[in-house]
Amino acid sequence: MSKKSINILDKDYIHWVKELSSRYRKSQIKAAVKVNSEMLRYYWELGRDIVTKQAENKYGSNFYGTLSTDLKKAIPNAEGLSPSNIRYSKRFFQLYSPVLENLQQVAEKLKRENLQQVAEKSQSPLERLESTLFSVPWGHHMLLIDKCSDAPQKALFFARQTVENGWSRSSLLNALSTDLYERQGKALTNFGRTLPAETSDLAQELTKDPYNFAFTGITGRYNEKLLKDSLLNNITRFLVELGTGFAYVGKEYGIMVGEREKFMDLLFYNLNLSCYVVVEVKIGRFEFADIGQLGGYMVACNHILKKEGRDNPTIGLLICKEKDKVQAQYALESSTQPISISEYELEKFYPEKVEGTMPSIEEIEKRLCEVPL
């Protein structure tokens, strides 16, 4: 009986091979994530042991080198047990252990307040940390340990952002250099009054103040058209600056209001909030009238674009060059629409002046000649 050969052009067979390949790749990714998670857990426990045993004081200045050598002898095929990594393990535990302690205190408080049922449903403190910390690559952690050594909440913020956005180390380093933690969620808003409680915090967290528009490359005089064009010419970086979940819909987006067509500066859709987001960019100082204009666009968007059962109410982001906080707060109190007011910066994140700040070779030589021997 002859063996039947496989028809390599058979569509079902081709589809099956693709499915098997996809499954294999997914299993590799899961295995890599699992290995990373277990290694991070090992580093966490190693750092904990070093701290609780006061190993440095107990075993002397050569402790890290000695421990590294002894571990490599005991586990010949082990990787990641260099003296440097062992030092980072200690700093890893020291950085995040205050966060763990706070979470443990919250869990104990729930129990004391007879909310045991709620406490049981929620994750344990370490499980909450694990979901974030043990999903971040070790190289990213070393960067966070170096940059945020005395700021555990800041480090945890960037760890979460890394997991949510899939940041590479270079992306993480870039985010650290733009004061993202200090700017995130800092816009003036009326979200607490105009949005449901379950979405107001998330909406607030999506805002920034100021927004970093240095990527536009604008350094000289400009108008609103040039700024908006520059933002859209760098749409990828603009979306990154806006934050997670933003999808671009259109520029000068036209919408018929009665018998006249109105044009919104920029229209986005946020996938996390399931709502349209109208963005108005002003190159001058904030004025009361800006809120009325933006609010009108948002109401029109709710009537014409928003779909019942699919979309939540539209949110407005007003981004201006300068604002008076009291005036902005009064304007927000006057509006029933969920609006945030932020400023933007074009040059803050780069040196304001490079040319002329360093002496020339001739100037250095001249000054050296003036120094008495």
C-alpha positions as a Markdown table, in Angstrom:
| # | Residue | x | y | z |
|---|---|---|---|---|
| 1 | Met | 0.0 | 0.0 | 0.0 |
| 2 | Ser | 1.6 | 3.3 | -1.1 |
| 3 | Lys | 1.9 | 6.2 | 1.2 |
| 4 | Lys | -0.2 | 9.2 | 0.3 |
| 5 | Ser | 1.9 | 12.3 | -0.1 |
| 6 | Ile | 0.7 | 15.6 | 1.3 |
| 7 | Asn | -0.5 | 18.3 | -1.1 |
| 8 | Ile | 1.5 | 21.3 | 0.1 |
| 9 | Leu | -0.9 | 23.6 | -1.8 |
| 10 | Asp | -3.9 | 22.3 | 0.2 |
| 11 | Lys | -5.5 | 25.4 | 1.8 |
| 12 | Asp | -6.5 | 23.6 | 5.0 |
| 13 | Tyr | -3.0 | 22.2 | 5.4 |
| 14 | Ile | -1.4 | 25.6 | 4.8 |
| 15 | His | -3.8 | 27.2 | 7.4 |
| 16 | Trp | -2.9 | 24.4 | 9.9 |
| 17 | Val | 0.8 | 24.9 | 9.4 |
| 18 | Lys | 0.4 | 28.7 | 10.0 |
| 19 | Glu | -1.7 | 28.0 | 13.1 |
| 20 | Leu | 0.9 | 25.6 | 14.5 |
| 21 | Ser | 3.6 | 28.1 | 13.8 |
| 22 | Ser | 1.6 | 30.8 | 15.6 |
| 23 | Arg | 1.0 | 28.5 | 18.6 |
| 24 | Tyr | 4.7 | 27.7 | 18.8 |
| 25 | Arg | 5.7 | 31.4 | 18.8 |
| 26 | Lys | 3.1 | 32.1 | 21.5 |
| 27 | Ser | 4.4 | 29.3 | 23.6 |
| 28 | Gln | 8.0 | 30.6 | 23.2 |
| 29 | Ile | 6.8 | 34.1 | 24.3 |
| 30 | Lys | 5.0 | 32.6 | 27.3 |
| 31 | Ala | 8.0 | 30.6 | 28.2 |
| 32 | Ala | 10.3 | 33.6 | 28.0 |
| 33 | Val | 7.9 | 35.7 | 30.1 |
| 34 | Lys | 7.7 | 32.8 | 32.6 |
| 35 | Val | 11.5 | 32.5 | 32.8 |
| 36 | Asn | 11.8 | 36.3 | 33.2 |
| 37 | Ser | 9.2 | 36.2 | 36.0 |
| 38 | Glu | 10.9 | 33.4 | 37.9 |
| 39 | Met | 14.3 | 35.0 | 37.6 |
| 40 | Leu | 12.9 | 38.3 | 38.9 |
| 41 | Arg | 11.4 | 36.5 | 41.8 |
| 42 | Tyr | 14.7 | 34.9 | 42.5 |
| 43 | Tyr | 16.4 | 38.4 | 42.4 |
| 44 | Trp | 13.7 | 39.7 | 44.7 |
| 45 | Glu | 14.2 | 37.0 | 47.3 |
| 46 | Leu | 18.0 | 37.2 | 47.0 |
| 47 | Gly | 17.8 | 41.0 | 47.6 |
| 48 | Arg | 15.5 | 40.3 | 50.6 |
| 49 | Asp | 17.9 | 37.8 | 52.1 |
| 50 | Ile | 20.9 | 40.2 | 51.7 |
| 51 | Val | 18.9 | 43.0 | 53.5 |
| 52 | Thr | 17.4 | 40.9 | 56.3 |
| 53 | Lys | 20.6 | 39.0 | 57.0 |
| 54 | Gln | 22.7 | 42.3 | 56.9 |
| 55 | Ala | 25.0 | 40.2 | 54.7 |
| 56 | Glu | 27.3 | 43.1 | 53.8 |
| 57 | Asn | 28.1 | 43.9 | 57.4 |
| 58 | Lys | 28.3 | 40.3 | 58.4 |
| 59 | Tyr | 30.6 | 39.0 | 55.6 |
| 60 | Gly | 32.7 | 42.0 | 54.7 |
| 61 | Ser | 33.6 | 44.2 | 51.7 |
| 62 | Asn | 34.3 | 41.3 | 49.4 |
| 63 | Phe | 30.9 | 39.8 | 50.0 |
| 64 | Tyr | 29.4 | 40.3 | 46.5 |
| 65 | Gly | 32.4 | 38.9 | 44.7 |
| 66 | Thr | 32.7 | 35.9 | 47.0 |
| 67 | Leu | 28.9 | 35.1 | 46.8 |
| 68 | Ser | 29.0 | 35.4 | 43.0 |
| 69 | Thr | 32.0 | 32.9 | 42.8 |
| 70 | Asp | 30.4 | 30.5 | 45.2 |
| 71 | Leu | 27.0 | 30.5 | 43.5 |
| 72 | Lys | 28.7 | 29.9 | 40.1 |
| 73 | Lys | 30.6 | 26.9 | 41.5 |
| 74 | Ala | 27.4 | 25.5 | 43.1 |
| 75 | Ile | 25.3 | 26.2 | 39.9 |
| 76 | Pro | 27.8 | 25.9 | 37.0 |
| 77 | Asn | 25.2 | 26.6 | 34.2 |
| 78 | Ala | 23.6 | 29.6 | 36.0 |
| 79 | Glu | 23.5 | 33.0 | 34.4 |
| 80 | Gly | 22.9 | 36.4 | 35.8 |
| 81 | Leu | 24.8 | 35.9 | 39.1 |
| 82 | Ser | 27.6 | 38.4 | 38.6 |
| 83 | Pro | 28.6 | 40.7 | 41.5 |
| 84 | Ser | 26.9 | 43.6 | 39.8 |
| 85 | Asn | 23.6 | 41.7 | 39.4 |
| 86 | Ile | 23.7 | 40.6 | 43.0 |
| 87 | Arg | 24.1 | 44.3 | 44.1 |
| 88 | Tyr | 21.2 | 45.2 | 41.9 |
| 89 | Ser | 19.1 | 42.5 | 43.5 |
| 90 | Lys | 19.6 | 44.2 | 46.9 |
| 91 | Arg | 18.7 | 47.6 | 45.4 |
| 92 | Phe | 15.7 | 46.0 | 43.6 |
| 93 | Phe | 14.2 | 44.8 | 46.9 |
| 94 | Gln | 15.1 | 48.0 | 48.7 |
| 95 | Leu | 13.4 | 50.2 | 46.1 |
| 96 | Tyr | 10.1 | 48.4 | 46.0 |
| 97 | Ser | 9.7 | 47.0 | 49.5 |
| 98 | Pro | 8.2 | 50.2 | 50.9 |
| 99 | Val | 5.4 | 49.8 | 48.3 |
| 100 | Leu | 4.9 | 46.3 | 49.4 |
| 101 | Glu | 4.7 | 47.4 | 53.1 |
| 102 | Asn | 2.1 | 50.0 | 52.2 |
| 103 | Leu | 0.0 | 47.5 | 50.3 |
| 104 | Gln | 0.2 | 45.1 | 53.3 |
| 105 | Gln | -1.0 | 47.8 | 55.6 |
| 106 | Val | -4.0 | 48.4 | 53.3 |
| 107 | Ala | -4.9 | 44.7 | 53.4 |
| 108 | Glu | -4.7 | 44.6 | 57.2 |
| 109 | Lys | -6.9 | 47.7 | 57.4 |
| 110 | Leu | -9.5 | 46.0 | 55.2 |
| 111 | Lys | -9.5 | 43.0 | 57.6 |
| 112 | Arg | -9.8 | 45.3 | 60.7 |
| 113 | Glu | -12.8 | 47.1 | 59.1 |
| 114 | Asn | -14.6 | 43.8 | 58.7 |
| 115 | Leu | -14.1 | 43.9 | 54.9 |
| 116 | Gln | -12.6 | 40.4 | 54.8 |
| 117 | Gln | -14.8 | 39.4 | 51.8 |
| 118 | Val | -13.5 | 42.4 | 49.8 |
| 119 | Ala | -9.9 | 41.7 | 50.9 |
| 120 | Glu | -10.2 | 38.0 | 49.8 |
| 121 | Lys | -11.4 | 39.0 | 46.3 |
| 122 | Ser | -8.6 | 41.5 | 45.8 |
| 123 | Gln | -5.1 | 40.4 | 45.0 |
| 124 | Ser | -2.5 | 40.2 | 47.8 |
| 125 | Pro | 0.1 | 43.0 | 48.0 |
| 126 | Leu | 2.8 | 40.8 | 46.5 |
| 127 | Glu | 0.5 | 39.6 | 43.8 |
| 128 | Arg | -0.2 | 43.2 | 42.8 |
| 129 | Leu | 3.5 | 43.8 | 42.6 |
| 130 | Glu | 4.1 | 40.6 | 40.7 |
| 131 | Ser | 1.7 | 41.5 | 38.0 |
| 132 | Thr | 3.8 | 44.6 | 37.2 |
| 133 | Leu | 7.3 | 44.1 | 38.5 |
| 134 | Phe | 7.8 | 40.5 | 37.5 |
| 135 | Ser | 6.7 | 41.3 | 33.9 |
| 136 | Val | 9.3 | 44.0 | 33.3 |
| 137 | Pro | 12.7 | 42.8 | 31.9 |
| 138 | Trp | 15.6 | 42.9 | 34.3 |
| 139 | Gly | 17.6 | 45.4 | 32.1 |
| 140 | His | 14.6 | 47.8 | 32.4 |
| 141 | His | 14.7 | 47.3 | 36.2 |
| 142 | Met | 18.4 | 48.1 | 36.4 |
| 143 | Leu | 17.7 | 51.4 | 34.5 |
| 144 | Leu | 14.8 | 52.2 | 36.9 |
| 145 | Ile | 16.9 | 51.4 | 40.0 |
| 146 | Asp | 19.6 | 53.8 | 38.7 |
| 147 | Lys | 17.2 | 56.6 | 37.8 |
| 148 | Cys | 14.6 | 56.3 | 40.6 |
| 149 | Ser | 16.7 | 54.9 | 43.5 |
| 150 | Asp | 14.9 | 57.1 | 46.1 |
| 151 | Ala | 11.5 | 57.3 | 44.5 |
| 152 | Pro | 9.6 | 53.9 | 44.6 |
| 153 | Gln | 6.3 | 55.3 | 43.4 |
| 154 | Lys | 8.0 | 56.9 | 40.4 |
| 155 | Ala | 9.8 | 53.6 | 39.6 |
| 156 | Leu | 6.6 | 51.7 | 39.9 |
| 157 | Phe | 4.8 | 54.2 | 37.6 |
| 158 | Phe | 7.4 | 53.7 | 34.9 |
| 159 | Ala | 7.3 | 49.9 | 35.4 |
| 160 | Arg | 3.5 | 50.0 | 34.8 |
| 161 | Gln | 3.9 | 52.2 | 31.8 |
| 162 | Thr | 6.5 | 49.7 | 30.4 |
| 163 | Val | 4.1 | 46.8 | 30.8 |
| 164 | Glu | 1.2 | 48.7 | 29.3 |
| 165 | Asn | 3.0 | 50.2 | 26.4 |
| 166 | Gly | 5.6 | 47.4 | 25.7 |
| 167 | Trp | 8.5 | 49.9 | 26.0 |
| 168 | Ser | 12.0 | 49.0 | 24.9 |
| 169 | Arg | 14.8 | 50.2 | 27.1 |
| 170 | Ser | 15.5 | 53.1 | 24.8 |
| 171 | Ser | 11.8 | 54.1 | 25.0 |
| 172 | Leu | 11.9 | 53.9 | 28.8 |
| 173 | Leu | 15.0 | 56.0 | 28.9 |
| 174 | Asn | 13.4 | 58.6 | 26.7 |
| 175 | Ala | 10.3 | 58.7 | 28.9 |
| 176 | Leu | 12.4 | 59.1 | 32.0 |
| 177 | Ser | 14.2 | 62.1 | 30.4 |
| 178 | Thr | 10.9 | 64.0 | 29.7 |
| 179 | Asp | 9.7 | 64.3 | 33.3 |
| 180 | Leu | 6.7 | 62.1 | 32.4 |
| 181 | Tyr | 6.0 | 61.1 | 36.0 |
| 182 | Glu | 5.9 | 64.7 | 37.1 |
| 183 | Arg | 3.6 | 65.7 | 34.2 |
| 184 | Gln | 1.2 | 62.7 | 34.1 |
| 185 | Gly | -2.3 | 63.4 | 35.3 |
| 186 | Lys | -1.4 | 67.0 | 36.3 |
| 187 | Ala | -3.8 | 68.9 | 34.1 |
| 188 | Leu | -6.5 | 71.1 | 35.5 |
| 189 | Thr | -9.8 | 69.3 | 34.9 |
| 190 | Asn | -13.5 | 69.1 | 36.0 |
| 191 | Phe | -13.6 | 65.3 | 35.4 |
| 192 | Gly | -14.5 | 64.6 | 39.0 |
| 193 | Arg | -17.7 | 66.5 | 38.6 |
| 194 | Thr | -18.6 | 65.8 | 35.0 |
| 195 | Leu | -17.6 | 62.1 | 34.5 |
| 196 | Pro | -18.8 | 58.9 | 36.3 |
| 197 | Ala | -16.6 | 57.9 | 39.2 |
| 198 | Glu | -15.4 | 54.8 | 37.4 |
| 199 | Thr | -13.9 | 56.7 | 34.5 |
| 200 | Ser | -12.9 | 60.1 | 36.0 |
| 201 | Asp | -9.7 | 58.8 | 37.6 |
| 202 | Leu | -8.7 | 57.1 | 34.3 |
| 203 | Ala | -9.4 | 60.2 | 32.3 |
| 204 | Gln | -7.4 | 62.3 | 34.7 |
| 205 | Glu | -4.4 | 60.0 | 34.5 |
| 206 | Leu | -4.4 | 60.3 | 30.7 |
| 207 | Thr | -3.8 | 64.1 | 30.9 |
| 208 | Lys | -0.4 | 65.8 | 31.1 |
| 209 | Asp | 0.7 | 69.3 | 32.1 |
| 210 | Pro | 2.8 | 70.5 | 30.4 |
| 211 | Tyr | 2.7 | 68.5 | 27.1 |
| 212 | Asn | 6.1 | 68.1 | 25.5 |
| 213 | Phe | 6.0 | 69.3 | 21.9 |
| 214 | Ala | 9.7 | 69.6 | 21.5 |
| 215 | Phe | 9.6 | 66.9 | 18.9 |
| 216 | Thr | 8.0 | 69.3 | 16.4 |
| 217 | Gly | 11.4 | 71.0 | 16.1 |
| 218 | Ile | 9.9 | 74.5 | 16.2 |
| 219 | Thr | 12.4 | 77.0 | 17.7 |
| 220 | Gly | 11.5 | 80.3 | 16.0 |
| 221 | Arg | 8.3 | 82.2 | 15.5 |
| 222 | Tyr | 5.2 | 80.2 | 14.5 |
| 223 | Asn | 1.4 | 80.3 | 14.2 |
| 224 | Glu | -1.3 | 77.8 | 15.1 |
| 225 | Lys | -1.3 | 76.3 | 11.6 |
| 226 | Leu | 2.5 | 75.6 | 11.7 |
| 227 | Leu | 2.2 | 74.0 | 15.2 |
| 228 | Lys | -0.7 | 71.8 | 14.2 |
| 229 | Asp | 1.0 | 70.8 | 10.9 |
| 230 | Ser | 4.2 | 70.0 | 12.9 |
| 231 | Leu | 2.3 | 67.8 | 15.4 |
| 232 | Leu | 0.7 | 65.8 | 12.6 |
| 233 | Asn | 3.9 | 65.5 | 10.6 |
| 234 | Asn | 5.2 | 63.8 | 13.7 |
| 235 | Ile | 1.9 | 61.9 | 14.4 |
| 236 | Thr | 3.6 | 58.8 | 15.9 |
| 237 | Arg | 5.4 | 60.9 | 18.5 |
| 238 | Phe | 2.3 | 63.0 | 19.1 |
| 239 | Leu | 0.3 | 59.9 | 19.9 |
| 240 | Val | 3.0 | 58.7 | 22.2 |
| 241 | Glu | 2.9 | 62.1 | 24.0 |
| 242 | Leu | -0.9 | 62.0 | 24.3 |
| 243 | Gly | -0.7 | 58.6 | 25.9 |
| 244 | Thr | -2.1 | 55.1 | 25.8 |
| 245 | Gly | -5.2 | 54.3 | 23.7 |
| 246 | Phe | -5.4 | 57.4 | 21.5 |
| 247 | Ala | -6.3 | 56.9 | 17.8 |
| 248 | Tyr | -6.1 | 59.7 | 15.3 |
| 249 | Val | -9.4 | 60.6 | 13.5 |
| 250 | Gly | -8.8 | 63.9 | 11.7 |
| 251 | Lys | -7.4 | 67.4 | 11.5 |
| 252 | Glu | -9.8 | 70.4 | 11.1 |
| 253 | Tyr | -12.5 | 67.8 | 11.3 |
| 254 | Gly | -15.7 | 69.2 | 9.8 |
| 255 | Ile | -19.1 | 68.7 | 11.5 |
| 256 | Met | -22.4 | 70.3 | 10.4 |
| 257 | Val | -24.1 | 72.3 | 13.2 |
| 258 | Gly | -27.4 | 73.6 | 12.0 |
| 259 | Glu | -26.7 | 75.3 | 8.7 |
| 260 | Arg | -23.0 | 75.9 | 9.3 |
| 261 | Glu | -20.0 | 73.6 | 9.2 |
| 262 | Lys | -17.7 | 73.8 | 12.2 |
| 263 | Phe | -14.1 | 72.6 | 12.2 |
| 264 | Met | -12.5 | 71.0 | 15.3 |
| 265 | Asp | -8.7 | 71.4 | 15.5 |
| 266 | Leu | -7.9 | 67.8 | 16.1 |
| 267 | Leu | -10.2 | 64.8 | 16.7 |
| 268 | Phe | -9.1 | 61.6 | 18.4 |
| 269 | Tyr | -10.8 | 58.5 | 19.8 |
| 270 | Asn | -9.6 | 56.9 | 23.0 |
| 271 | Leu | -9.9 | 53.2 | 23.1 |
| 272 | Asn | -9.5 | 52.9 | 26.9 |
| 273 | Leu | -12.2 | 55.4 | 27.6 |
| 274 | Ser | -14.4 | 54.5 | 24.5 |
| 275 | Cys | -15.0 | 58.1 | 23.7 |
| 276 | Tyr | -14.1 | 60.8 | 21.2 |
| 277 | Val | -11.5 | 63.4 | 22.3 |
| 278 | Val | -11.6 | 66.9 | 20.9 |
| 279 | Val | -8.2 | 68.6 | 21.1 |
| 280 | Glu | -7.9 | 72.4 | 20.7 |
| 281 | Val | -4.4 | 73.9 | 20.5 |
| 282 | Lys | -3.9 | 77.6 | 21.3 |
| 283 | Ile | -0.6 | 79.3 | 20.8 |
| 284 | Gly | -1.5 | 82.1 | 23.1 |
| 285 | Arg | -2.8 | 82.6 | 26.7 |
| 286 | Phe | -5.9 | 80.8 | 27.8 |
| 287 | Glu | -9.1 | 82.8 | 27.6 |
| 288 | Phe | -12.7 | 82.2 | 28.9 |
| 289 | Ala | -14.0 | 82.0 | 25.3 |
| 290 | Asp | -11.8 | 79.0 | 24.6 |
| 291 | Ile | -13.9 | 76.8 | 26.9 |
| 292 | Gly | -17.1 | 77.9 | 25.2 |
| 293 | Gln | -15.7 | 77.1 | 21.8 |
| 294 | Leu | -14.4 | 73.7 | 22.9 |
| 295 | Gly | -17.6 | 72.8 | 24.8 |
| 296 | Gly | -19.7 | 73.6 | 21.7 |
| 297 | Tyr | -17.6 | 71.2 | 19.6 |
| 298 | Met | -18.0 | 68.5 | 22.2 |
| 299 | Val | -21.8 | 68.8 | 22.4 |
| 300 | Ala | -22.0 | 68.6 | 18.7 |
| 301 | Cys | -19.7 | 65.6 | 18.7 |
| 302 | Asn | -22.0 | 63.9 | 21.2 |
| 303 | His | -25.1 | 64.6 | 19.1 |
| 304 | Ile | -23.6 | 63.7 | 15.7 |
| 305 | Leu | -20.7 | 61.3 | 16.1 |
| 306 | Lys | -21.3 | 59.5 | 19.4 |
| 307 | Lys | -23.1 | 56.2 | 19.1 |
| 308 | Glu | -25.5 | 55.1 | 21.9 |
| 309 | Gly | -24.4 | 51.9 | 23.6 |
| 310 | Arg | -20.9 | 52.1 | 22.1 |
| 311 | Asp | -19.4 | 55.5 | 23.0 |
| 312 | Asn | -19.1 | 57.4 | 26.2 |
| 313 | Pro | -19.5 | 61.2 | 26.4 |
| 314 | Thr | -16.8 | 63.2 | 24.5 |
| 315 | Ile | -13.9 | 64.6 | 26.4 |
| 316 | Gly | -12.1 | 67.9 | 25.5 |
| 317 | Leu | -8.4 | 68.7 | 25.9 |
| 318 | Leu | -7.5 | 72.4 | 25.7 |
| 319 | Ile | -3.7 | 72.8 | 25.2 |
| 320 | Cys | -2.4 | 76.4 | 25.4 |
| 321 | Lys | 0.9 | 78.1 | 25.6 |
| 322 | Glu | 0.1 | 79.8 | 28.9 |
| 323 | Lys | -2.7 | 79.8 | 31.5 |
| 324 | Asp | -3.7 | 81.6 | 34.6 |
| 325 | Lys | -4.7 | 78.8 | 37.0 |
| 326 | Val | -7.4 | 80.7 | 38.8 |
| 327 | Gln | -9.0 | 81.8 | 35.5 |
| 328 | Ala | -8.7 | 78.3 | 34.1 |
| 329 | Gln | -10.4 | 76.8 | 37.3 |
| 330 | Tyr | -13.3 | 79.3 | 37.1 |
| 331 | Ala | -13.8 | 78.5 | 33.4 |
| 332 | Leu | -13.9 | 74.7 | 34.2 |
| 333 | Glu | -16.4 | 75.3 | 37.0 |
| 334 | Ser | -18.7 | 77.1 | 34.5 |
| 335 | Ser | -18.8 | 74.2 | 32.1 |
| 336 | Thr | -20.8 | 71.0 | 32.3 |
| 337 | Gln | -18.6 | 69.3 | 29.7 |
| 338 | Pro | -15.6 | 67.1 | 30.8 |
| 339 | Ile | -12.6 | 69.3 | 29.9 |
| 340 | Ser | -8.9 | 69.5 | 30.8 |
| 341 | Ile | -6.6 | 72.6 | 30.4 |
| 342 | Ser | -2.9 | 72.1 | 30.0 |
| 343 | Glu | 0.1 | 74.1 | 28.7 |
| 344 | Tyr | 2.7 | 72.9 | 26.2 |
| 345 | Glu | 6.4 | 73.3 | 26.0 |
| 346 | Leu | 8.5 | 73.5 | 22.8 |
| 347 | Glu | 12.0 | 73.9 | 24.2 |
| 348 | Lys | 12.0 | 73.0 | 27.9 |
| 349 | Phe | 13.2 | 69.4 | 27.3 |
| 350 | Tyr | 16.2 | 70.5 | 25.2 |
| 351 | Pro | 18.9 | 73.0 | 26.1 |
| 352 | Glu | 17.6 | 76.5 | 25.5 |
| 353 | Lys | 20.9 | 77.7 | 24.1 |
| 354 | Val | 23.8 | 75.7 | 22.8 |
| 355 | Glu | 25.7 | 78.0 | 20.6 |
| 356 | Gly | 27.9 | 80.4 | 22.6 |
| 357 | Thr | 27.6 | 78.5 | 25.9 |
| 358 | Met | 30.9 | 76.6 | 25.4 |
| 359 | Pro | 34.2 | 78.6 | 25.0 |
| 360 | Ser | 36.1 | 78.1 | 21.8 |
| 361 | Ile | 39.6 | 76.5 | 21.7 |
| 362 | Glu | 41.0 | 80.0 | 21.2 |
| 363 | Glu | 39.2 | 81.3 | 24.3 |
| 364 | Ile | 40.5 | 78.4 | 26.4 |
| 365 | Glu | 44.1 | 78.9 | 25.2 |
| 366 | Lys | 43.8 | 82.6 | 25.9 |
| 367 | Arg | 42.6 | 82.0 | 29.5 |
| 368 | Leu | 45.3 | 79.4 | 30.1 |
| 369 | Cys | 47.9 | 82.0 | 29.1 |
| 370 | Glu | 46.4 | 84.4 | 31.6 |
| 371 | Val | 46.9 | 82.0 | 34.5 |
| 372 | Pro | 50.0 | 82.9 | 36.5 |
| 373 | Leu | 52.6 | 80.2 | 36.9 |
